[in-house]
Amino acid sequence: MTLEEAKAYVLRRARELGLEAELLFGEERELSLRARAGRLEEIKEARQRGLGLRVVAEGKVGYAYTEELSQEALDWALEEARENALLSAKAGALPEGRPLGSHDLLGEGLSAPPERKKEAALALEEALRQDPRVKSVLMGGYLERESRVALASTRGAEGSFRTGFAALLGSFVMAEGKSVKQGWDLRAGKEFHALEPGRTALEFREKTARLLHAKPLRTGRYRAYLEPRAMAMLLSVFAEALSGKNALEGKSRLLGRLGERIASPLVTLIDDPTLEKGLFSRPFDAEGTPTARTVVVEKGVFKTFLHNLETAKALGQRNTGHAARGYRGVLEVAPTNLYLEPVGNLRLTEGVVVTELMGLHAGANPVSLDFSVQALGLWVEEGEVRHAVENFAVSGNLLELLQGVEAVGDDLDWLLLGAAYGSPTVAVAELSFAGAS
């Protein structure tokens, strides 16, 4: 069957069986090109697609999925979802649906011929080698992902969208004298033609070169300047506390704190699924709720959790349109393009510039929001970077960190970690650094 035929068949059969049903179709294509030593050593293209069902039977919710669109497979999935609902203790209902339209958020962004994409990977790998301090290029690569999502329900939801991104990525070893550092980075955008291999390679090299000749950092408490990549990683942990589902399960320290000041007045945190160039933008969520810009923290005041219909109803709050699920999964809550709003009042004075965090999800607790992770950075005195620092861990609590924000830059940048997390450089009054005694 075609997708349209499968949708029509499932919805008709569900109505005949007296079921409420919602189907989510997902299709993803990924192209990966890797170059090394002046030649392409890996070309991979993978595709997967499937149809996930959420069914309400006798007031309870069940799920099932199939990666085939035959009548037999659809009948099996519908019956499996019905049986799972009847066995479930979880009550629920599907939202009232509406026509959602068909949206193309990608356009011609990935339409370049394959040869040009191969050339981009080769050009990045070659440009990474254009520095005598680069001793080995492990990989120069190109990555693109294209996703198609379609949603329909017996309650009138009907819509689809297409999205995706293109990215350059590189891994290399840089050395000068006895000092050695490995660099890894990725630069993504909505359009292939906007990627610049030469400029991207220069950025990658410069970010790694500044970490050469690092000195041990003495243990102490210092002012911290968290660069965009480091701060975005911390936001990915903080996002767990913003989930209405986690709040409902008692796993968020923000439960009961709506309307309270939880951060510095310089902190405004926004999730915006409508960003024109947003890497995780979408016109509607996994339940068919149209998306909108959501201010989560405004000038330090906690305004809302991120919600799907169920969590919003349970906590007596407004649904923010953050329902998320793949065709294989159950309903969750997830951010899209979550970022710290730039301010532009940051100046370096004295302290540690934290350039990179390592092992964050092993060293950060999304419930307590405590963290202690290995890091790399730069020592700053009298407004100037003096030298790189290494062999240290930075620790604290994310709520205390946000309360200690004393300046926010204007250099907003993004990191992909299941969603898009963005931040400028952030100055924090004091953090604990464990290094050399």
N, C-alpha and C positions, 0 to 999 in steps of 0.2 A: 504493500500500500504506500501511497504518497503520504506525507505528513498531514495534509488537509483531509485525506480520506480517513486516516487513523484517528484524527481528532473527532471528526464527525461520528465515526463508528463508536468510539469509547463513550462519548457523551450520550449518544442514543441508547446504547446498552445500559449505561448507568441509570438513565431515567426509567428504562423498562424494568430494572431491578429495584427501583425505589431508592436509589442511592444519590447522595450528593457527591460529586466527583470534580476534582481539579487535576488537570494534567499539565506537566511542565516538560517541555521538550528542550533538550540541550545538545548542541553540536559544537565541537571544538577541533580546530586544526592548528597544529604547531609545526613550524619549520625551524630547524636548527642547523646552522652552518658553522663549522669550526676550521680555522686555518692555522697552520704551523709550518715554520721554515719555508715560507713562500708558496705553499700549496694547500689546497683544501684536503683535509684528512678525514673529515666527517660531514656527511649530508644526511640529515634525518627529517622525515616528514611523518607525523603521526596524526591520526584522526580518531575521534570517538564520538558516538552519539547515542542517545537513549531517551526514553520517555518515562518519566516518573509520575506515579499517581498518588494523590492524597484523597482518601475516601472517608466519608462520614456515614456510618451505619449504626442505627439505634443510638444516635447521639455520641458515638465514640469514633475516634480517628485511627485510621490505619494507612500504611504506606506499602508500595511495591513498585518495581520498575522492570522494564524490559528494554533490551537493545535491538530487538527485532520488531518490525511493524506489521507482521503477519496477523491475520485474524485470530489464529490459534494463540499466538503470544500475547495479544491484547486481551483476549478472553481470560487467559491464565493470570495476567497481571491484575486485572480487575477483580477476579475472584480471590486472589491472594491478598489484595489490599482490603477487601471486604472481610475476609477471615481474620486478618490481623487487627482490623478495627473491633470485631466482636470479641477477640481475645484480649483487647487492650483495656486498661483501666483509665485511659486518658479520654476525658470528655472534650468535645470541641465542635466547631461549626465552621463552615466556609463563609468568607465575606461576601456580601452583595457585590456582584461584578458589574463591569461596564465595558464598553468598547474602548480599547487602549491605543489602537492604531498600530501601524507598522513603521518602525524607525530605523534609519541607517545612520549610526553614529561614527561610521568608519569611512564611508564614501570610497574614494580612490586611494586611500592611505597606503594600502599594501599592494597596489596594482602594478608596481614596477616589474619588468621581466626578471626571471630567475638569474640571468647572467649579471644583472646589475647588483643583485643581492650578494652573489658570490664575490663580485668585485669589491663590495663594501667590506666583507669579512677579510679579504686579502689585503685591502688597503689599510684597514685598522691594524692588522698584524704587522705589516711592513712599517707603518708609522710608529708603532710601539718600539721598534728596533732602532729608530733614528735618534738614539742617545747612547753614548759609549758606556754609560752606567747601567744600561739594561743588558744583563748577562744572558738572560734566557726568556723567551716569550713562550709560555706554556700554551697559550691559546689566544687568538683574536677571533671573535665570533659575531654572528648575526643571529637574532632570534625574533620570530614574529608569532603572534597568537591571534587567531580570529575566532570569535564565538558568535553563535546564533542561539537565541532563546525565543521560545514561543510558549504562551500561556493561554489556557482556555478552561472554562468551568461550566457546570450545569447551572450556575447562578448568574451567567451572563458575561463573565470575564472573557476577553478576547483581544490578544495583542502579541506583538513580536518586536524584537530588535536585534541588530547586528552591531558588534563592536570589536575592538582589538587594539593591538599596539605593535610597534616595531622597536627593536633595541640593538645596541652595540654593546658587547661585553668583552673584557680582556683580563688575562691573568699573566703575570710576568714577575721576574726576579730582578731587582735592581741592587747594585753593590758599588761601593766606593771605599777603597782600602779594605779594612776588615769589617766594615759595616754592611750588613745585608738586610734587605727588606723585600717581602713579597707583596705585590699589589694585586688587587682584584676589584673590579668596578663594573657598573652597568649604567648605560644611559638610554632611557626609553622615551618614546613619543608616539603620537597618534599617526604620524605619516613617515613613510620611508624616505621620501625625498628631502625631509628636513634633517635627516641624520648627516653628520659631518665627521667621517672617519679621522681625518687629520687633526681637527680641533679636539675631538674626543680623546684621541691618543695623547695629545699634549696635556689635556686636563688629567688624565689617568697618571701620566708620568710625573707631573708636578705634584700631585697629591701624595705620591709615594716618595719622591725625592726629598721632600721636606722632612721626612721621618728618618732619614739617614743620620748617622753619627749621634744617635740618641744617648742621653745620659740617664742613669737611674733617678727616679723621683723620690725624694725623701718623704717619709710618712708625715702626714699633717692634714690640716683642714685649710683648703684654699678656695678662693673664688674660682668658679668653673665657667668656661665658655663652651657650651655644647654646640658643635657644628651641626648643620642640618641633618646629615646622615645619622649621627649619634642621637640627636633629639628625636628624630622620627622613629628610631628603634624603640626608644622609651615610650613614645606615644602608642606604639603597637601593643605594648603591655597595658598601658593605661586604658586603652580601648576596651579591654575586658571588663573593667569596672563600670564602663558606660553602657554595657549591655543590659537591656531590660530583662532578658532571660536570666542572666547571672544574678541580677538584683532579686528577681522572683525566687531564685534558688538559695538566697542568702549568701551569695558569693561576691558581693560588691560592698566595699567600704563606703560607697556613696548612698546607700539605701537610707532613706529618712533625712537626706540633706538637701533636698530641692529648695532653692531659694537662698541657700547659705553661701557665703563667700568661702570657696575652697582653694583659691589660688590668688596670686598677685593680680592687681587691677590691670596689669599689662597682658594678662592671658585671656585671649578670646579664641575658643576652640570651635571649629565649624566642620560639619560633614556636609559636603555638597555633591550629590549625585548628578547635578545638572551642569557641572563645569563643562564648557565647550570642548576643551582639550583634556578633560580628566580621564585618566587611564582606566578608572573603574566607574565611569558615569553610566547611568541607565535611566530610561524614562519611567519605569515602574519596577516595583520590587517583586519578590517571588510569590506574593499573594495577589498581585495586580493592583496594589495601591500606588497611585502616581507619586513620584518622588519630588522632593523639594529641598531647598537649602535649609539646613537645620543648625541653629546656633546652640551648641551643647553647653558651653561655658562662655558667659559674656562678661568681660572685664572682671574676671575672677569669680563671678557668681554662677553656681550650678543651675542650669535652666531645665534640662531634660535628659532622661535616658534615651537611648536609641531603642525603638520599639517595633515589633510586629503587632498584628491585631490582638493576638492572645495576651502578650505581655502588657500591652497598653490597657486592655480591659481589666486584667487582674490587678494592676497597680492604680487604676483609676486615672490614667493619663491619656494624652493624645497619641494616636498612632503616628509615628514619624516616617513610615514607609521603609523600614530597614529589615523586612523579612528576607531571609536568604536561605536557599537550598539548591543543591545540584540535583540532577534527576535521580541520583542514587541515594540521596540523603533525606533527612527529616527537617522540619522547619526550625530555623535558628534565627539569630539576630546578628547582623554584621555591618560594619561601616563600609563606605565606598571610597570617597576621597576625603579623608579626615586630616585637617591641617590646622596649625597654629597661625593665626593671622599676623602678618608682618607689621612691625611698628616703625622701625628705622631709627631708634635712639641708642643703638649699641656702639660703644667704643672700647677697644682693648685698653686695659690699664695694667693690672698685675694678676697673675694666677696661672691656671692650666687650661689650655685649649684642648678639649677632648675631641679627637678627630674620628675615633673608631672604637666601638664596643665589640667584644668577642664573647660568644657563648651566652648571649643575653637570656635566652629562654631557659637555660639551665640555671642561671644565676638571678632570675627575677621571679617573684611570686605575684601572680596576677590577682590574688585575693587580698593579701596583706599589703601589696604594692611595695614591699621591700625589695631592694636589689643590691647585688654585690658582684661586679663583673670585671674581668680583665679589660684593659683599655690601652690605647696609644694616644700620644698627644704632643703638645708643644708648650714650652715654658715661656711666659710673657713677663717682661719687666719694663716699666716706664713706657708702656704703650707699644712695645716692640717685641716680636718673637726673638728670643735669644738662642734657643736650641730645642731639639726634640727631646722628649722624655719617654721612658718605657719601663717595663717590669713593675707595673703598679695595677692596683684594682681600685675602682671607684665604687662607693656604696652610699646608700641613703634610702629614703622612702619617696615615692613619686609624688604623694600629696605634699610632703614637706618641700620637695624640689620645686613644685609649681608655686607654692607659697613664697619661696625664696627668689623667684624670678625678678631681677632688677633692671633688665634691659632685653629688648628683642630686636634683632636685626631686620634687614629688608631683603635678605638673600634666600628667599623661599626656594626649597628644592624638595624633590620627592623620592621616596623609597618604596619599592614593591615588596610587600610581605603578606600576600593573600588579599590585601586591599592596598590602596595607595595612601601612604602617610607622608604628610608634608610639614616642613618646619623651616624657619630661618634659624640662624645662629642665636642661641639664647644664653644670656649671662645669669648665673645663679650665685647668690651672695656667698654661699659656702657649701662645700661637699667634703666628705671624708675620703682621703686618698691613702691607701696602704701600699707603700713601696719599700725603699731601702730604709733601714732603721737609722 
